[in-house]
Amino acid sequence: MNNIKIISSTVIGLAFILFSSFTTTDPNEIEAGKWEADVVHSNVQFTVDHLVISEVTGSFKMFEGEMNVAKSDFSDAKVSFTVDVASVNTDNEMRDNHLKSEDFFNSEKYNKMIFKSTAFKSKGKGKYEMAGNLTIRGVTKPVNFEVKYGGTAKDGYGNTKAGFKAKTTINRFDYGLKWNSLTEAGGTVVGDEVEIVCNIQLKKS
């Protein structure tokens, strides 16, 4: 009986340690300092209408980003993000090569998509609006991202991580991605609007 009690206490203790290491903090606060994107646990995706009747989703495999913040409420947060457009992946090599061409990104000349924030405002309950400037093909336009902060946690190696989901919708024609064609019914092959969704895990530097 005593052995059972000892084993039970040990199991409970280990469970408590494991749970504590992944417990999130106040979803409205974050530790001040520099945070860098953990690309292994992050992704940058986009979705665009195809033939009017459905959607095609793709992603960018190479990117980097960081956030610098001094105030725990994010009010002074500065975010910068860079994407290698040649890393575009839609699970179709022919389509990916077309996206890299002059018709779309022209990745040989404009190899980076860049975002730099200008404001980070709280909307309450862990939700924020992040304003900034997005540059694609050398064209810079203001954009607003809806941001959801998931909180922070320590991983199994003791690293402090913070989770975010940011999304926005842009008109690709604003950035010179103007290729299109018409279907037999007169609709466009590729939609004008592109939804961008970033699931980002940051690591405390």
C-alpha positions in Angstrom: 0.0 0.0 0.0 2.8 2.4 0.9 4.5 1.7 -2.5 1.2 2.6 -4.3 1.1 5.9 -2.4 4.7 6.7 -3.3 4.1 5.9 -7.0 0.9 7.9 -7.1 2.7 10.9 -5.5 5.5 10.6 -8.0 3.1 10.6 -11.0 1.1 13.6 -9.6 4.4 15.5 -9.1 5.6 14.8 -12.6 2.3 15.8 -14.1 2.4 19.0 -12.2 5.9 19.9 -13.4 4.9 19.1 -17.0 1.7 21.1 -16.9 3.5 24.1 -15.2 6.1 24.2 -18.0 3.4 24.8 -20.6 1.0 27.1 -18.6 0.2 30.3 -20.4 0.3 33.7 -18.9 -2.1 36.6 -18.9 -3.3 36.9 -22.5 -3.0 40.6 -22.3 0.6 40.8 -21.3 4.0 39.8 -22.6 7.6 40.0 -21.3 9.4 43.1 -22.6 12.3 42.6 -25.0 13.1 41.2 -28.4 11.2 38.2 -29.8 12.1 36.3 -32.9 10.0 34.1 -35.2 10.4 30.4 -34.5 10.0 29.4 -38.1 9.8 25.7 -37.3 6.5 26.3 -35.5 5.2 29.1 -37.7 3.6 29.4 -41.1 2.6 32.1 -43.6 -0.3 31.1 -45.8 -2.5 32.8 -48.5 -5.8 32.0 -50.1 -7.2 33.3 -53.4 -10.3 32.5 -55.4 -9.9 30.2 -58.4 -12.4 30.0 -61.3 -14.8 31.9 -59.1 -16.1 28.6 -57.7 -13.3 27.6 -55.3 -10.1 28.6 -53.5 -6.4 27.8 -53.8 -4.2 28.0 -50.8 -0.5 28.4 -50.7 2.3 29.2 -48.4 5.8 30.6 -48.2 8.5 28.3 -46.8 11.2 30.9 -46.0 10.6 33.9 -43.8 11.9 35.7 -40.8 10.5 38.2 -38.4 10.8 39.8 -35.0 8.9 41.9 -32.5 10.4 44.4 -30.1 8.3 45.5 -27.1 9.0 47.4 -23.9 5.4 47.6 -22.5 3.6 44.5 -21.5 0.3 45.7 -23.1 1.9 45.8 -26.6 1.2 49.5 -27.1 4.7 50.2 -28.2 5.3 46.9 -30.1 7.4 47.1 -33.3 7.0 44.2 -35.7 9.0 43.5 -38.9 8.6 40.6 -41.2 10.4 39.5 -44.4 9.2 36.7 -46.7 11.3 35.1 -49.5 8.7 35.1 -52.4 10.7 32.5 -54.3 9.8 30.0 -51.6 6.1 30.1 -52.6 4.5 26.7 -52.5 1.1 25.7 -53.8 1.8 22.0 -54.2 2.1 22.4 -58.0 5.5 23.2 -59.6 4.1 24.7 -62.8 1.8 27.1 -60.8 4.6 28.0 -58.4 6.9 28.9 -61.3 4.2 31.0 -62.8 3.8 32.8 -59.5 7.5 33.5 -59.4 7.5 34.9 -63.0 6.9 38.5 -64.2 3.2 37.8 -64.3 3.1 37.8 -60.5 6.0 38.3 -58.0 8.9 38.6 -60.5 11.0 37.0 -57.8 14.3 37.5 -59.6 13.9 41.3 -59.4 11.8 41.6 -56.3 12.8 38.7 -54.1 11.4 39.9 -50.8 8.0 40.8 -49.4 8.4 43.1 -46.4 6.1 44.2 -43.6 6.9 46.9 -41.0 4.4 47.9 -38.4 3.4 51.4 -37.5 0.9 50.8 -34.7 -0.4 48.0 -32.4 -3.7 48.7 -30.8 -5.7 46.6 -28.3 -9.3 45.6 -29.2 -9.7 43.8 -25.9 -9.7 40.1 -24.8 -6.3 39.3 -26.5 -7.3 40.9 -29.8 -5.4 43.6 -31.5 -5.2 45.7 -34.7 -1.7 46.0 -36.2 -1.2 48.7 -38.8 1.8 48.9 -41.0 3.3 49.0 -44.5 3.5 46.0 -46.8 5.9 46.0 -49.8 5.5 43.6 -52.7 7.2 44.0 -56.1 8.7 47.4 -54.9 5.2 48.8 -54.2 4.4 49.8 -50.6 0.8 50.1 -49.3 -0.7 50.5 -45.8 -2.4 47.4 -44.4 -4.2 46.4 -41.2 -3.9 43.0 -39.7 -6.3 41.5 -37.2 -4.2 39.9 -34.5 -5.0 37.3 -31.9 -2.6 36.8 -29.1 -2.6 33.3 -27.6 -0.4 33.9 -24.6 3.1 32.7 -23.7 4.4 29.3 -22.5 7.7 27.6 -21.9 8.6 24.7 -24.1 10.2 21.4 -23.1 13.7 23.1 -23.4 12.9 26.1 -21.1 12.5 28.6 -24.0 9.8 31.2 -23.6 7.4 31.2 -26.6 4.5 33.6 -27.6 1.8 32.7 -30.0 0.0 35.0 -32.5 -2.4 34.7 -35.4 -2.5 37.6 -37.8 -4.7 38.0 -40.9 -5.5 40.5 -43.5 -6.9 40.8 -47.1 -5.1 42.7 -49.9 -6.0 43.4 -53.5 -3.1 41.9 -55.5 -3.6 44.5 -58.3 -2.5 47.2 -55.9 0.9 45.5 -55.9 1.3 44.9 -59.6 0.3 41.2 -59.5 -2.0 41.8 -62.5 -2.1 38.6 -64.5 -5.5 37.2 -65.2 -7.6 35.4 -67.7 -11.3 34.8 -68.2 -13.3 31.6 -68.0 -15.8 30.5 -70.7 -18.5 32.0 -68.5 -16.7 35.3 -68.3 -15.4 35.1 -64.7 -11.8 35.6 -63.8 -9.4 32.6 -63.4 -7.7 34.2 -60.3 -9.5 36.4 -57.8 -8.4 40.0 -57.1 -8.4 39.6 -53.3 -5.8 37.6 -51.4 -6.3 36.6 -47.8 -3.0 36.3 -45.8 -2.9 34.3 -42.6 0.2 34.2 -40.4 0.4 31.7 -37.6 3.5 32.8 -35.7 5.3 31.5 -32.7 7.9 33.9 -31.3 10.8 32.9 -29.2 12.2 35.3 -26.5 15.7 36.3 -27.4 
